[in-house]
């Protein structure tokens, strides 16, 4: 599924757009693969997860940073699951 990951805080970085390989789970890292398929963005282990009710928006706190993760599309995941 396609997601957008943005750093939240004093020094917000650029948005990372790509395919989510590892779902946000406490204690594990979040891995996002870029569109080229050659590069990945990996966070430090997740400490806390907050999901906004009724929306596909998550706020993550890792060992070093805080992020906003927005799920853009579920269509790709649904097509792969159907196969």
DSSP file (Angstrom, degrees, kcal/mol; ACC not computed):
  #  RESIDUE AA STRUCTURE BP1 BP2  ACC     N-H-->O    O-->H-N    N-H-->O    O-->H-N    TCO  KAPPA ALPHA  PHI   PSI    X-CA   Y-CA   Z-CA
    1    1 A X              0   0    0      0, 0.0    19,-2.4     0, 0.0     2,-0.3   0.000 360.0 360.0 360.0 144.9    0.0    0.0    0.0
    2    2 A X  E     +AB  19  73A   0     71,-0.8    70,-2.8    17,-0.2    71,-1.3  -0.620 360.0 175.0 -84.1 134.8    1.2    3.5   -0.8
    3    3 A X  E     -AB  18  71A   0     15,-3.0    15,-2.0    -2,-0.3     2,-0.4  -0.903  27.7-140.1-135.7 162.5    2.0    5.7    2.2
    4    4 A X  E     -AB  17  70A   0     66,-2.3    66,-2.7    -2,-0.3     2,-0.5  -0.996  17.8-165.8-124.1 124.4    3.4    9.2    3.0
    5    5 A X  E     +AB  16  69A   0     11,-2.8    11,-2.8    -2,-0.4     2,-0.4  -0.949   8.9 179.7-114.0 123.9    5.8    9.5    6.0
    6    6 A X  E     - B   0  68A   0     62,-2.4    62,-2.8    -2,-0.5     2,-0.3  -0.977  27.7-123.7-125.8 137.8    6.6   12.9    7.3
    7    7 A X  E     - B   0  67A   0     -2,-0.4     2,-0.4     7,-0.3    60,-0.3  -0.586  27.0-152.1 -75.7 139.2    8.8   13.8   10.3
    8    8 A X  E     + B   0  66A   0     58,-2.9    58,-0.5    -2,-0.3     2,-0.3  -0.912  48.2  49.8-114.6 139.7    7.0   15.9   12.9
    9    9 A X  S >  S-     0   0    0     -2,-0.4     3,-0.5     1,-0.2    56,-0.0  -0.946 102.2 -28.3 138.8-157.1    8.7   18.4   15.2
   10   10 A X  T 3  S+     0   0    0     -2,-0.3     2,-0.6     1,-0.3    -1,-0.2   0.892 133.2  34.6 -65.2 -42.0   11.1   21.3   15.1
   11   11 A X  T 3  S-     0   0    0     -3,-0.2    -1,-0.3     0, 0.0     2,-0.2  -0.661  79.1-170.1-116.1  75.3   13.0   20.1   12.0
   12   12 A X    <   -     0   0    0     -2,-0.6    -4,-0.1    -3,-0.5     3,-0.1  -0.454  12.1-151.0 -67.6 135.7   10.4   18.5    9.8
   13   13 A X        -     0   0    0      1,-0.2    -6,-0.1    -2,-0.2    -1,-0.1  -0.191  31.0 -66.6 -92.9-172.5   12.1   16.7    6.9
   14   14 A X        -     0   0    0      1,-0.1    -7,-0.3    -8,-0.1     2,-0.2  -0.353  60.1 -94.6 -73.4 158.9   10.9   16.1    3.4
   15   15 A X        -     0   0    0     -9,-0.1     2,-0.6    -3,-0.1    -9,-0.2  -0.528  30.5-143.6 -75.5 140.1    8.0   13.7    2.8
   16   16 A X  E     -A    5   0A   0    -11,-2.8   -11,-2.8    -2,-0.2     2,-0.5  -0.934  18.7-171.3-105.7 117.0    8.9   10.1    2.1
   17   17 A X  E     +A    4   0A   0     -2,-0.6    18,-0.4   -13,-0.2     2,-0.3  -0.927  31.5  94.7-112.0 130.4    6.5    8.5   -0.4
   18   18 A X  E    S-A    3   0A   0    -15,-2.0   -15,-3.0    -2,-0.5     2,-0.5  -0.968  70.7 -48.2 179.1-164.4    6.6    4.8   -1.2
   19   19 A X  E     -AC   2  33A   0     14,-2.7    14,-3.0    -2,-0.3     2,-0.5  -0.819  49.4-124.8 -99.6 131.4    5.3    1.3   -0.5
   20   20 A X  E     + C   0  32A   0    -19,-2.4    12,-0.2    -2,-0.5     3,-0.1  -0.633  31.4 172.7 -77.7 119.5    5.0    0.2    3.1
   21   21 A X  E    S+     0   0A   0     10,-2.9     2,-0.5    -2,-0.5    -1,-0.2   0.806  70.7  32.7 -95.9 -37.1    6.9   -3.1    3.6
   22   22 A X  E    S- C   0  31A   0      9,-1.3     9,-0.6     6,-0.0    -1,-0.3  -0.984  83.7-129.8-124.5 124.1    6.6   -3.4    7.4
   23   23 A X        -     0   0    0     -2,-0.5     2,-0.4    -3,-0.1     5,-0.1  -0.311  38.1 -91.4 -66.6 150.8    3.5   -2.2    9.2
   24   24 A X        +     0   0    0      6,-0.1     2,-0.4     3,-0.0    -1,-0.1  -0.516  59.7 161.7 -66.7 121.5    4.0    0.0   12.2
   25   25 A X    >   -     0   0    0     -2,-0.4     3,-2.1     3,-0.3    21,-0.5  -0.997  46.8 -95.4-142.4 139.6    4.2   -2.2   15.3
   26   26 A X  T 3  S+     0   0    0     -2,-0.4    21,-0.2     1,-0.3     3,-0.1  -0.321 110.2  15.6 -58.6 129.0    5.6   -1.4   18.7
   27   27 A X  T 3  S+     0   0    0     19,-2.8    -1,-0.3     1,-0.3     2,-0.2   0.227 110.9  89.0  93.4 -14.5    9.2   -2.6   19.0
   28   28 A X  S <  S-     0   0    0     -3,-2.1    18,-2.2    18,-0.1    -1,-0.3  -0.710  76.4-108.1-113.3 167.0    9.8   -3.1   15.2
   29   29 A X        -     0   0    0     -2,-0.2     2,-0.5    16,-0.2    16,-0.1  -0.537  24.3-123.9 -89.1 158.0   11.1   -0.7   12.6
   30   30 A X        -     0   0    0     14,-0.3    13,-1.9    -2,-0.2     2,-0.5  -0.904  26.1-163.8-101.4 128.7    9.0    0.8    9.8
   31   31 A X  E     -CD  22  42A   0     -9,-0.6   -10,-2.9    -2,-0.5    -9,-1.3  -0.963   7.7-175.7-119.2 126.0   10.3    0.1    6.3
   32   32 A X  E     -CD  20  41A   0      9,-2.5     9,-3.0    -2,-0.5     2,-0.4  -0.985  14.4-147.6-122.0 126.2    9.2    2.1    3.2
   33   33 A X  E     -CD  19  40A   0    -14,-3.0   -14,-2.7    -2,-0.4     7,-0.2  -0.786  18.3-128.2 -93.9 131.8   10.4    1.1   -0.3
   34   34 A X    >   -     0   0    0      5,-2.4     3,-1.7    -2,-0.4   -16,-0.2  -0.271  29.0-102.0 -72.7 165.1   10.8    3.9   -2.8
   35   35 A X  T 3  S+     0   0    0    -18,-0.4    -1,-0.1     1,-0.3   -17,-0.1   0.774 118.5  63.9 -61.3 -28.2    9.2    3.8   -6.2
   36   36 A X  T 3  S-     0   0    0      1,-0.1    -1,-0.3     3,-0.0    -3,-0.0   0.693  99.2-135.8 -72.3 -15.8   12.5    2.8   -7.9
   37   37 A X  S <  S+     0   0    0     -3,-1.7    -2,-0.1     2,-0.2    -1,-0.1   0.429  85.9  85.9  78.8  -1.7   12.5   -0.5   -5.9
   38   38 A X  S    S+     0   0    0      1,-0.1     2,-0.3    -5,-0.0    -1,-0.1   0.679  81.8  53.3-102.4 -22.8   16.2    0.0   -5.1
   39   39 A X        -     0   0    0     -5,-0.1    -5,-2.4     2,-0.0     2,-0.3  -0.845  59.1-166.9-120.9 152.7   16.1    2.1   -2.0
   40   40 A X  E     -D   33   0A   0     -2,-0.3     2,-0.5    -7,-0.2    -7,-0.2  -0.954  16.7-140.2-134.1 152.8   14.3    1.9    1.4
   41   41 A X  E     -D   32   0A   0     -9,-3.0    -9,-2.5    -2,-0.3     2,-0.4  -0.975  24.9-172.6-111.3 125.3   13.7    4.3    4.3
   42   42 A X  E     -D   31   0A   0     -2,-0.5   -11,-0.2   -11,-0.2     2,-0.1  -0.974   6.6-155.6-124.0 129.5   14.0    2.6    7.6
   43   43 A X        -     0   0    0    -13,-1.9     2,-0.1    -2,-0.4     3,-0.1  -0.401  28.7 -98.0 -90.6 172.9   13.1    4.2   11.0
   44   44 A X        -     0   0    0      1,-0.2   -14,-0.3    -2,-0.1    -1,-0.1  -0.404  68.5 -59.1 -78.4 169.5   14.4    3.3   14.4
   45   45 A X        -     0   0    0    -16,-0.1    18,-1.2    17,-0.1     2,-0.3  -0.207  60.7-112.9 -56.9 139.7   12.2    1.0   16.5
   46   46 A X  E     +E   62   0A   0    -18,-2.2   -19,-2.8   -21,-0.5    16,-0.3  -0.535  32.3 178.0 -77.6 133.4    8.7    2.3   17.3
   47   47 A X  E     +     0   0A   0     14,-3.7     2,-0.3     1,-0.3    15,-0.2   0.815  68.0  12.9 -98.3 -45.6    7.8    3.2   20.9
   48   48 A X  E     -E   61   0A   0     13,-1.7    13,-2.4   -23,-0.1     2,-0.4  -0.971  57.7-162.4-137.8 149.7    4.2    4.4   20.5
   49   49 A X  E     -E   60   0A   0     -2,-0.3     2,-0.4    11,-0.2    11,-0.2  -0.999   6.2-176.6-132.9 132.6    1.5    4.4   17.8
   50   50 A X  E     -E   59   0A   0      9,-2.4     9,-3.3    -2,-0.4     2,-0.4  -0.997   7.6-162.3-129.0 128.2   -1.6    6.6   17.7
   51   51 A X  E     -E   58   0A   0     -2,-0.4     2,-0.4     7,-0.2     7,-0.2  -0.930  20.2-126.7-111.9 133.2   -4.2    6.3   15.0
   52   52 A X    >   -     0   0    0      5,-2.4     3,-1.6    -2,-0.4     5,-0.4  -0.621  37.3-107.1 -75.6 132.0   -6.8    9.0   14.3
   53   53 A X  T 3  S+     0   0    0     -2,-0.4    -1,-0.1     1,-0.3     3,-0.1  -0.343  97.8   7.4 -64.0 133.4  -10.3    7.6   14.5
   54   54 A X  T 3  S+     0   0    0      1,-0.2     2,-0.3    -2,-0.1    -1,-0.3   0.472 116.8  83.6  78.1   2.3  -12.0    7.2   11.1
   55   55 A X  S <  S-     0   0    0     -3,-1.6     2,-0.9     2,-0.2    -1,-0.2  -0.930  81.0-121.8-135.0 158.8   -8.9    8.0    9.1
   56   56 A X  S    S+     0   0    0     -2,-0.3    15,-2.6    15,-0.2     2,-0.4  -0.428  72.1 120.1 -95.7  57.3   -5.9    6.2    7.8
   57   57 A X  E     - F   0  70A   0     -2,-0.9    -5,-2.4    -5,-0.4     2,-0.4  -0.990  39.5-173.9-125.4 129.5   -3.4    8.5    9.6
   58   58 A X  E     -EF  51  69A   0     11,-3.1    11,-3.3    -2,-0.4     2,-0.5  -0.939  15.8-150.9-123.0 143.4   -1.0    7.3   12.3
   59   59 A X  E     -EF  50  68A   0     -9,-3.3    -9,-2.4    -2,-0.4     2,-0.4  -0.974  21.3-167.0-111.4 128.0    1.4    9.2   14.5
   60   60 A X  E     -EF  49  67A   0      7,-2.5     7,-2.8    -2,-0.5     2,-0.5  -0.918  14.1-160.7-119.0 138.7    4.5    7.2   15.4
   61   61 A X  E     -EF  48  66A   0    -13,-2.4   -14,-3.7    -2,-0.4   -13,-1.7  -0.984  18.6-179.2-115.3 123.2    7.1    7.9   18.1
   62   62 A X  E     -E   46   0A   0      3,-3.3   -16,-0.2    -2,-0.5   -17,-0.1  -0.443  47.8 -85.9-107.5-174.5   10.4    6.1   17.6
   63   63 A X  S    S+     0   0    0    -18,-1.2   -17,-0.1     1,-0.2     3,-0.1   0.825 125.7  16.5 -61.8 -31.6   13.6    6.1   19.6
   64   64 A X  S    S+     0   0    0    -19,-0.1     2,-0.3     1,-0.1    -1,-0.2   0.672 125.5  19.4-115.5 -22.9   14.8    9.2   17.9
   65   65 A X        -     0   0    0    -21,-0.0    -3,-3.3   -56,-0.0     2,-0.4  -0.825  58.6-121.4-144.5 173.8   11.9   10.9   16.1
   66   66 A X  E     -BF   8  61A   0    -58,-0.5   -58,-2.9    -2,-0.3     2,-0.3  -0.983  31.9-172.8-124.0 140.8    8.2   11.4   15.7
   67   67 A X  E     -BF   7  60A   0     -7,-2.8    -7,-2.5    -2,-0.4     2,-0.5  -0.905  24.3-141.4-133.2 156.4    6.4   10.8   12.4
   68   68 A X  E     -BF   6  59A   0    -62,-2.8   -62,-2.4    -2,-0.3     2,-0.6  -0.991  22.4-165.2-115.0 120.9    3.0   11.2   10.7
   69   69 A X  E     -BF   5  58A   0    -11,-3.3   -11,-3.1    -2,-0.5     2,-0.5  -0.938   4.6-172.7-112.4 119.1    2.2    8.2    8.5
   70   70 A X  E     -BF   4  57A   0    -66,-2.7   -66,-2.3    -2,-0.6     2,-0.6  -0.952  18.3-140.3-115.3 124.7   -0.7    8.6    6.0
   71   71 A X  E     -B    3   0A   0    -15,-2.6   -68,-0.2    -2,-0.5   -15,-0.2  -0.735  20.1-178.5 -83.6 121.6   -2.0    5.7    4.0
   72   72 A X  E     +     0   0A   0    -70,-2.8     2,-0.3    -2,-0.6   -69,-0.2   0.867  60.8   7.9 -90.8 -41.8   -2.8    6.9    0.5
   73   73 A X  E     -B    2   0A   0    -71,-1.3   -71,-0.8     1,-0.1    -1,-0.3  -0.999  37.2-176.0-147.7 142.9   -4.1    3.8   -1.3
   74   74 A X     >  +     0   0    0     -2,-0.3     4,-2.2   -73,-0.2     5,-0.2   0.389  68.8  95.7-107.7  -3.8   -5.2    0.3   -0.4
   75   75 A X  H  > S+     0   0    0      1,-0.2     4,-2.3     2,-0.2     5,-0.2   0.886  81.9  50.8 -60.0 -43.0   -5.9   -0.7   -4.0
   76   76 A X  H  > S+     0   0    0      1,-0.2     4,-2.1     2,-0.2    -1,-0.2   0.899 111.0  49.0 -63.3 -40.1   -2.5   -2.3   -4.6
   77   77 A X  H  > S+     0   0    0      1,-0.2     4,-2.0     2,-0.2    -1,-0.2   0.883 110.9  50.5 -67.0 -37.9   -2.8   -4.4   -1.5
   78   78 A X  H  X S+     0   0    0     -4,-2.2     4,-1.5     2,-0.2    -2,-0.2   0.885 110.1  49.9 -68.0 -38.0   -6.3   -5.5   -2.4
   79   79 A X  H  X S+     0   0    0     -4,-2.3     4,-0.8     1,-0.2    -2,-0.2   0.898 111.8  47.7 -67.7 -39.8   -5.1   -6.5   -5.9
   80   80 A X  H >< S+     0   0    0     -4,-2.1     3,-0.5     1,-0.2    -2,-0.2   0.884 110.8  51.6 -67.4 -37.6   -2.2   -8.6   -4.5
   81   81 A X  H 3< S+     0   0    0     -4,-2.0    -1,-0.2     1,-0.2    -2,-0.2   0.817 105.0  57.0 -68.5 -30.2   -4.4  -10.3   -2.0
   82   82 A X  H 3<        0   0    0     -4,-1.5    -1,-0.2     1,-0.2    -2,-0.2   0.748 360.0 360.0 -72.4 -23.5   -6.9  -11.3   -4.7
   83   83 A X    <<        0   0    0     -4,-0.8    -1,-0.2    -3,-0.5    -2,-0.2   0.465 360.0 360.0 -77.3 360.0   -4.2  -13.1   -6.7
